[in-house]
Amino acid sequence: MSTILETEEHKALRAAVAALGRRFGRDYSTALARRGEHPRELWAEAGKLGYLGVNLPEEYGGGGGGMAELSIVLEELGAAGSPLLMLVVSPAICGTVIARFGTEEQKRAWLPGLSDGSLSMSFGITEPDAGSNSHRITTTARRDGVDWILSGRKVFISGVDISDATLIVGRTEDAKSGSLKPCLFIVPRDAPGFTRTPIDMELQAAEKQFELVLDDVRLPADALVGDEEAGLLQLFAGLNPERIMGAAFSIGMGRYAVERAVEYAKTRTVWKGAPIGAHQAIAHPLAQAHIELELSRLMMQKAAKLCDDGDDIGAGEAANMAKYAAAEACVRAVDQAVHTLGGNGLTREYGLASLITAARVSRIAPVSREMILNYVSHQTLGLPKSY
Ligand SMILES: Cc1cc2nc3c(=O)[nH]c(=O)nc-3n(C[C@H](O)[C@H](O)[C@H](O)COP(=O)(O)OP(=O)(O)OC[C@H]3O[C@@H](n4cnc5c(N)ncnc54)[C@H](O)[C@@H]3O)c2cc1C
């Protein structure tokens, strides 16, 4: 892939992460997922090399970069067949929110660990009765002396079992108006009243999704991230990185699939004289997939630049567009890759079929294709809302 818009440092980071990814690869990830285990060695190694916290401030053990760098890390690991889903939540969402809005104590407690991988955090916003409509979330925090008492339910939250804590999006009641304001709370994995049940997903991935119940979970005052008044701003600060990383995840997976298909199409010969890759019905859709992945990466780079420059509004539009474009490109790339391999596209040996389900996730999470189309219809084009 062309990397013309990247600095020498970015190119070096890309090459180094790609080399790490190749040392692990898809066989490693697949074997772990089948055994129900987690990619601990890869996570630890990436942490040791400074890749996990490449976006976090240097004074707290991070690399001092931003989403431009962290998205390179996830894309390259994905392109090597061993993506780390928790990069989307732990350093990107939670790390960014704490680095930008956390208290000094929270930064010291979390950022060095998130950077070197010795700590990790999951992120919980989705609720069973709210779904895409996060204005409807009902997880609520009330004061009890200096403590907070948090109650509610969450669903589809990734990696809660392997995270030291979950950053939970809840609401507090405004003392004056009675209206509910979003607030972010750090909930330790083993806090009394915080229970999790794994959801049986048809996904072959090491990271599991959980339904969470928060039953009067008592939290100390400093579990609240930053400021009660700035909850919405803090939430948005985490959502742009989430979408940029969603795009990186999709681009990495799409690249992995296209590379496998191209390798196969160059050698598989069923008609005299020419491999199947010589047939335009096979070659053109692969070329198309490559172009679409390249284009979505351009938009991801734009979003990352705006985000790293502190333009949250501009980054919002670009991050949504990048996430949309990358997900669509990934779904088409994976579909075409499987098709290119014919029957082998569905064998365990070639390992591409399970990517069909994995690629579909990128259309739904962290924000669905339709919610991005709604955003662009209303925010960018100024069209009226239907809901
Ligand atoms: C593998 C996986 C991992 C996840 N990890 C996390 C996580 O770590 N943390 C977390 O908080 N969440 C997580 N999620 C949840 C994810 O963010 C939600 O699934 C997603 O936001 C959609 O919500 P929903 O599933 O309730 O769908 P719904 O909101 O019920 O939507 C169902 C369908 O209706 C469409 N729809 C809804 N409203 C509209 C509308 N107004 N206009 C047009 N179409 C509409 C949607 O696009 C979708 O196609 C994860 C989900 C998956 C599948």
The ligand as an ORCA input file, in Angstrom:
! r2SCAN-3c Opt
* xyz 0 1
  C     -18.457     -7.840     18.295
  C     -19.056     -6.641     18.970
  C     -18.305     -5.962     19.916
  C     -18.853     -4.855     20.583
  N     -18.110     -4.241     21.571
  C     -18.675     -3.200     22.277
  C     -17.962     -2.605     23.350
  O     -16.836     -2.990     23.682
  N     -18.561     -1.595     24.045
  C     -19.825     -1.137     23.737
  O     -20.304     -0.227     24.405
  N     -20.533     -1.708     22.716
  C     -19.995     -2.720     21.992
  N     -20.703     -3.318     20.964
  C     -22.070     -2.874     20.691
  C     -22.225     -2.097     19.390
  O     -21.669     -0.810     19.537
  C     -23.729     -2.096     19.056
  O     -24.060     -3.411     18.673
  C     -24.064     -1.115     17.983
  O     -23.892      0.204     18.437
  C     -25.521     -1.282     17.489
  O     -26.417     -1.341     18.546
  P     -27.481     -2.557     18.627
  O     -26.744     -3.827     18.474
  O     -28.318     -2.384     19.845
  O     -28.392     -2.384     17.344
  P     -29.752     -1.559     17.206
  O     -29.575     -0.181     17.714
  O     -30.862     -2.366     17.745
  O     -29.878     -1.491     15.607
  C     -30.299     -2.608     14.821
  C     -30.280     -2.194     13.351
  O     -31.173     -1.063     13.175
  C     -30.469      0.008     12.556
  N     -30.960      1.293     13.103
  C     -31.109      1.656     14.403
  N     -31.535      2.925     14.496
  C     -31.660      3.395     13.219
  C     -32.043      4.634     12.645
  N     -32.380      5.685     13.388
  N     -32.005      4.739     11.297
  C     -31.650      3.690     10.513
  N     -31.285      2.497     11.001
  C     -31.283      2.337     12.332
  C     -29.010     -0.211     12.926
  O     -28.149      0.410     11.992
  C     -28.904     -1.740     12.887
  O     -28.668     -2.166     11.582
  C     -20.166     -4.404     20.261
  C     -20.904     -5.087     19.289
  C     -20.364     -6.190     18.640
  C     -21.207     -6.904     17.630
*
